């Protein structure tokens, strides 16, 4: 276990270094000038002298290597700087919006579990029969529909035509239903088929045959014996797809006006708010590495036969 933690910490340092260089470089190569965006927000009659003064205040008159070094020194002190648009510290902006993103992500995961687990188990219980075929069709539909298009369809039918649910904002459970379903449905399609494959493999093992020989009911075997082993590939893929989940939340938050980290990042991109963009990218990188660490550590809890830290040597 200590070996896994050490490996992930080294990976975290490498990821942060790579993200810091890449995001800083891309921000400088991106079209547009954040100084002009800031001055437009202030709605003042500005001159070239005002622009030059603000360039100097922000350090844009320094060579790029100097700008990067100054930013890295602040980053080592856990200082992500202040937003160009409102002057607030980036940490405060991210912490203020983080609970909202967590709420949406949790809602999407709940939707994913409510759809994928029953579909996967039913498909594994009746392989090749009509429940399995229905599960396959639903999985194909879910994997084929882009998230933004599904969200637009839900808004059109449930918010505009039927007027059953709100399409924007945050605060009530009804406002959370559409974005959560949009985020979780496409994930459910993938995980339903993955769970089905894991269950079919588990059901072919010797201990399952022994349980059947003892007269254990099939559903009890499926839920209590095979399901736990089938979770291993599901958890592995979840760790690898956490980046896609965060990327999907950016689209969903923008589509449903959900005030989370994703919509903050989009606003920062349009406003050339470099500190906010860089802070969001670094936070996402750290989050992905930490989640993958938790996934690695969870293997021993799911399957006691796995010995963390010894797998590499065996």
Secondary structure, 3 states (H helix, E strand, C coil): CHHHHHHHHHHHHHHHHHHHHHHHHHHHHCCCCHHHHHHHHHCCCCCHHHHHHHHHHHCCCCCHHHHHHHHHHHHHCCCCCECCCCCCEHHHHHHHHHHHHHHHHHHHHHHHHHHHHHHHHHHHHCCCCHHHHHHHHHHHHHHHCCHHHHHHHHHHHHHHHCCCCCCCCCCCHHHHHHHHHHHHHHHHHHHHHHHHHHHHHHHCCHHHHHHHHCCCCHHHHHHHHHHHHHHHHHHHHHHHCHHHHHHHHHHHHHHCCCCCHHHHHHHHHHCCCHHHHHHHHHHHHHHHHHHHHHHHHHHHHHCCCCCCCCCCCC
